[in-house]
């Protein structure tokens, strides 16, 4: 998702809700939000995601990635930091 945001500015704008009056974009974003919530819930249920990692954490990281990917002055390591934060949420296999 982060790579898609980085490579597709229009998708990034939709995810960041830059056009709140565009009903179709808001609908796509709402649908994506529900998918993200389901992903987190299912990963919690199967034990692959730490209970401490929430859907809000996921959405915050995607938002940060969207902002950083548009900023030419963002630190060069922004993507690595976000990837590490995402990886920290997964529980090790047993």
Protein Blocks (a to p, Z undefined) as FASTA:
>chain_A
ZZmmmmmmklmmmmnopalmlmklmmmmmmmmmmmmmmmmmmmmnopacfklcfklmmmm
mmmmmmmmmmmkbcfklmmmmmmmmmmmpccdZZ
